[in-house]
Amino acid sequence: MITCPHCNNTVKETDTFCYQCGYDLLEDSIGEKAVYLKDSIPESVSLSTINIHKYFSGVKALEGASVVVTKNKLISLIGPNGSGKTTLFNVITGWLEKNNPRIQEKKIEKKEETSLPESTEEDNGKNTKSDYEIPLDIGFVKFEDLRVDGLTAHEVALTGMMRTFQTTRNWPKLTVLENLLVSLPKQAGENILNVFFRRKKIREEERKNTLKALEILELLEITHIRDQIGEELSGGQLKLLALGRLLITSPRLILLDEPMAGINPTLGNKIMDKILELKHESTIFLIEHNMDVVFNYSDEILVMARGKIIAQGNPEEIANNTEVIEAYLGADY
């Protein structure tokens, strides 16, 4: 193990960069300034989330969180409740905007010192006052070679990064098959002119999409419920349906937020077996509290506490990490 010269974080000798601050460990310089992975992302990396901050009023949900996810692996993100895991997912996928930490600190200071003049601009990361100017390399999210922070949630989804939520979000009045078919983006039938002038193309596309949906239902072993409507499904079936809606879009990166929540262990293992089959074509990044699932299925585990990553490694390394034990059980354990 070695120490990052920029943030003093402990990293492996085989690491090429620090997962905490993004510092390039291959540089000859000790690094008077961190070299962030903005311009060149290694082909082996699917997701680079470096130095992300998120504040809710005075609550610091994320404090410099940095995550690097390698392609075609199953990476688990664990941590105590309130450590910032779902908030990080929300920032990555465009549901929340990251904060400029220096602007936010200024706002907090002004709340405490009411005599200071108020800013004339909102905290939207665009304040041009000299006191607020910060380097552009503070905080970014990159999916493969594309910068995605600043995109909306639907724009991020169109890049090939898809996610599920803790609570399933399906159409309750549509059948299982219809739920899958309606999830596909940019269908020819969405254009009103095509309805009148390109009917043949619409029919051909719908037939192709239906065959793809049936293949996914067979993969997930839920073909027998293809004609049931969403509101009639059990919790486990809803989880599988949510996964199917995600898979039909052919994502390259899949983010799963507690896929095992609320389902029995037997079905949970079945779902995880199906998820493992996806690693050949996609990268899996999941949040999970079921430690049996995490340690049995993960290629790598990241541990989050107090809004940042405190440990990263394979299951055996994480199981013996003292910082992880303290985060879950306390320093006196």
C-alpha positions in Angstrom: 0.0 0.0 0.0 1.1 3.6 -0.7 -0.1 7.0 0.1 -1.6 9.5 -2.4 0.6 12.6 -2.4 -2.4 14.8 -2.9 -4.9 13.7 -0.3 -2.9 11.2 1.8 -5.4 8.5 1.1 -4.1 4.9 1.2 -4.1 3.2 -2.2 -2.8 0.0 -3.7 0.6 -0.1 -5.4 -1.1 -1.4 -8.5 -3.6 1.5 -8.7 -3.0 4.1 -11.4 -5.0 6.8 -9.7 -6.4 7.6 -6.3 -10.1 6.8 -6.0 -10.6 9.4 -3.4 -9.4 12.6 -5.2 -8.6 11.3 -8.8 -4.9 12.1 -8.5 -2.9 10.5 -11.3 -0.4 8.2 -9.6 1.6 7.6 -12.8 2.8 11.2 -13.0 6.4 11.7 -12.1 5.6 14.8 -10.1 4.6 14.5 -6.5 1.6 16.5 -7.6 1.4 20.1 -6.4 -2.1 19.8 -7.9 -4.3 16.8 -8.6 -4.6 15.6 -12.1 -8.2 14.8 -12.7 -9.4 12.3 -15.3 -11.3 14.9 -17.3 -9.7 14.6 -20.7 -8.7 11.0 -21.0 -10.6 8.1 -19.4 -9.0 4.6 -19.7 -11.0 2.2 -21.9 -11.4 -0.1 -18.9 -13.3 2.5 -16.9 -17.1 2.7 -17.3 -17.9 5.5 -14.7 -15.7 8.2 -13.2 -17.2 10.3 -10.5 -14.6 12.5 -8.9 -14.9 15.0 -6.0 -18.7 15.3 -5.9 -20.4 17.6 -3.3 -24.1 17.8 -2.5 -25.7 19.9 0.2 -29.2 20.1 1.5 -29.3 23.5 3.2 -26.6 23.0 5.9 -26.5 19.2 5.6 -23.5 17.9 3.7 -24.8 14.7 2.1 -21.7 14.3 -0.2 -18.3 15.7 0.7 -15.9 15.0 -2.1 -17.2 11.6 -3.1 -15.1 9.9 -5.7 -15.9 6.6 -7.4 -14.3 4.7 -10.4 -16.2 1.8 -11.8 -14.5 -0.7 -14.1 -16.2 -2.1 -17.1 -17.9 -5.6 -17.1 -17.7 -6.0 -13.3 -20.3 -6.1 -10.5 -19.4 -3.3 -8.1 -21.3 -2.9 -4.8 -21.6 0.4 -2.9 -22.3 -0.2 0.8 -22.4 2.0 3.9 -24.5 2.9 6.9 -27.9 4.6 6.5 -27.5 8.3 5.7 -24.0 7.9 4.3 -24.9 9.4 0.9 -25.3 6.3 -1.3 -28.6 7.1 -3.0 -27.7 10.8 -3.1 -24.6 9.8 -5.1 -26.7 7.7 -7.5 -29.1 10.6 -7.9 -26.2 13.0 -8.8 -24.6 10.5 -11.2 -27.9 9.9 -13.1 -29.0 13.5 -13.3 -31.8 13.5 -10.7 -29.9 15.9 -8.5 -27.3 18.6 -9.4 -24.0 18.6 -7.7 -23.0 21.6 -5.7 -20.0 24.0 -5.9 -18.6 23.5 -2.4 -17.0 27.0 -2.2 -20.3 28.7 -3.1 -22.2 26.6 -0.6 -19.8 27.4 2.2 -20.2 31.1 1.4 -24.0 30.7 1.7 -23.7 28.9 5.0 -21.3 31.6 6.3 -23.8 34.3 5.3 -26.6 32.6 7.1 -24.5 32.7 10.3 -23.3 36.3 9.7 -26.4 38.2 8.7 -24.4 41.5 8.5 -22.7 40.3 5.3 -24.3 41.5 2.0 -26.4 38.9 0.3 -25.3 37.4 -3.1 -27.1 38.7 -6.1 -27.2 35.3 -7.8 -28.6 31.9 -6.9 -26.5 28.9 -5.9 -26.5 27.4 -9.4 -22.8 27.0 -9.9 -22.8 30.1 -12.2 -21.9 32.9 -9.7 -19.2 35.0 -11.3 -18.0 36.9 -8.2 -14.3 36.6 -7.7 -14.7 35.2 -4.2 -16.7 32.3 -5.7 -14.3 31.4 -8.6 -13.0 27.8 -8.4 -11.0 25.6 -10.7 -13.2 23.9 -13.3 -11.8 20.5 -12.3 -13.6 20.5 -9.0 -16.3 17.7 -9.3 -17.3 15.9 -12.4 -19.1 12.8 -13.6 -18.0 11.0 -16.7 -19.7 7.9 -18.3 -17.0 6.3 -20.5 -15.7 9.3 -22.4 -18.7 11.5 -22.0 -19.1 14.2 -19.4 -22.7 13.8 -18.0 -22.9 16.1 -15.0 -25.2 18.9 -16.0 -27.4 16.6 -18.1 -31.0 16.0 -17.1 -32.1 12.5 -16.0 -33.6 11.6 -19.3 -30.6 12.8 -21.2 -28.3 10.7 -19.0 -30.6 7.7 -19.7 -30.2 8.2 -23.4 -26.4 7.9 -23.1 -26.6 4.2 -22.2 -26.6 4.6 -18.4 -29.8 3.3 -16.7 -31.0 2.8 -13.2 -33.6 1.4 -10.9 -35.0 2.8 -7.7 -35.5 1.5 -4.2 -39.2 1.5 -4.8 -40.3 0.0 -8.2 -41.7 2.4 -10.7 -43.8 0.6 -13.3 -47.0 1.4 -15.1 -49.7 -0.4 -13.0 -52.4 -0.5 -15.7 -50.2 -1.9 -18.4 -49.3 -5.6 -18.8 -45.8 -6.9 -18.2 -45.1 -7.0 -21.9 -46.5 -3.5 -22.5 -44.3 -2.2 -19.7 -41.3 -3.4 -21.5 -42.4 -2.2 -24.9 -43.2 1.4 -23.7 -39.7 1.7 -22.1 -37.9 1.8 -25.5 -36.8 5.3 -26.5 -37.1 7.0 -29.9 -39.7 4.7 -31.4 -41.0 5.5 -34.9 -44.6 5.6 -33.7 -43.8 8.5 -31.4 -43.8 10.8 -34.4 -47.3 11.8 -35.4 -46.4 12.1 -39.1 -45.0 8.5 -39.1 -48.5 7.3 -38.0 -49.9 8.4 -41.4 -46.9 8.0 -43.7 -44.6 5.3 -42.3 -47.0 2.7 -41.0 -45.0 -0.2 -42.4 -41.9 0.9 -40.6 -43.9 1.2 -37.3 -45.2 -2.3 -37.7 -41.8 -3.7 -38.5 -40.3 -2.0 -35.5 -43.0 -3.1 -33.1 -42.6 -6.7 -34.2 -38.8 -6.5 -33.6 -39.3 -4.8 -30.2 -41.9 -7.5 -29.2 -39.4 -10.3 -30.0 -36.7 -8.5 -28.0 -39.1 -8.1 -25.1 -40.1 -11.8 -25.1 -36.4 -12.7 -25.1 -35.9 -10.6 -21.9 -39.0 -12.1 -20.2 -37.6 -15.5 -21.0 -34.2 -14.5 -19.6 -35.9 -13.3 -16.4 -38.2 -16.4 -16.3 -41.4 -14.3 -16.2 -42.9 -15.2 -19.6 -45.8 -16.8 -17.8 -47.0 -13.4 -16.5 -46.5 -11.4 -19.7 -50.3 -10.6 -19.9 -50.7 -9.6 -16.2 -51.1 -5.9 -15.4 -48.5 -4.3 -13.2 -50.7 -3.8 -10.1 -51.4 -7.5 -9.9 -47.7 -8.5 -9.5 -45.9 -9.5 -6.3 -42.9 -7.5 -4.9 -40.4 -9.9 -6.4 -42.1 -9.9 -9.8 -42.1 -6.1 -9.8 -38.4 -6.1 -9.2 -37.9 -8.4 -12.2 -40.2 -6.3 -14.3 -38.2 -3.1 -13.4 -35.0 -5.0 -14.4 -36.6 -6.1 -17.6 -37.6 -2.5 -18.5 -34.1 -1.5 -18.0 -32.6 -4.3 -20.0 -34.7 -3.7 -23.1 -32.9 -0.4 -23.6 -29.5 -2.3 -23.9 -27.7 -0.2 -21.3 -23.9 -0.3 -21.0 -24.0 0.7 -17.3 -26.7 -0.5 -14.9 -27.2 1.2 -11.5 -29.4 -0.8 -9.1 -30.6 0.8 -5.9 -31.2 -1.9 -3.3 -32.6 -4.6 -5.7 -33.0 -7.1 -2.9 -35.1 -4.9 -0.6 -38.4 -6.4 0.4 -38.0 -9.8 -1.3 -37.3 -13.3 0.2 -33.7 -14.6 0.1 -34.5 -17.4 -2.4 -35.9 -15.1 -5.0 -33.1 -12.6 -4.2 -30.4 -15.1 -5.1 -32.3 -15.9 -8.3 -32.4 -12.2 -9.2 -28.7 -11.8 -8.5 -27.9 -14.9 -10.7 -29.7 -13.1 -13.5 -27.9 -9.9 -12.8 -24.5 -11.7 -13.0 -25.4 -13.0 -16.5 -25.5 -9.3 -17.6 -21.8 -8.7 -16.9 -20.7 -9.9 -20.4 -22.4 -6.9 -22.0 -23.0 -4.4 -19.2 -21.3 -3.0 -16.1 -23.3 -3.4 -12.8 -23.1 -0.8 -10.0 -25.4 -1.5 -7.1 -26.3 -0.3 -3.7 -27.2 -3.1 -1.3 -27.6 -3.6 2.5 -27.7 -7.4 2.3 -24.2 -8.3 3.1 -24.5 -12.0 2.0 -25.4 -10.7 -1.4 -22.7 -8.1 -1.5 -19.9 -10.5 -0.4 -21.0 -13.4 -2.5 -21.6 -11.7 -5.8 -19.3 -8.6 -5.9 -16.1 -8.3 -7.9 -15.3 -5.1 -5.9 -16.9 -3.3 -3.0 -16.8 0.4 -2.2 -17.7 1.6 1.3 -19.2 5.0 1.9 -19.5 6.9 5.2 -20.1 10.6 5.9 -20.5 11.5 2.3 -17.3 10.0 0.8 -15.7 6.7 0.0 -13.6 5.4 2.9 -12.5 2.0 1.4 -12.4 0.1 -1.8 -11.3 -3.4 -2.6 -12.3 -7.0 -3.1 -14.7 -8.7 -0.6 -11.8 -10.2 1.5 -10.0 -6.8 1.8 -13.2 -5.0 2.8 -14.1 -7.7 5.4 -10.8 -7.1 7.2 -10.7 -3.3 6.9 -10.7 -1.5 10.2 -12.3 1.7 8.9 -15.2 -0.3 7.5 -15.7 -2.1 10.8 -15.6 1.3 12.7 -18.1 2.8 10.3 -20.6 0.0 10.9 -20.0 -1.0 14.5 -18.2 2.0 16.1 -14.6 2.7 17.1 -14.9 0.6 20.3 -15.8 -2.6 18.5 
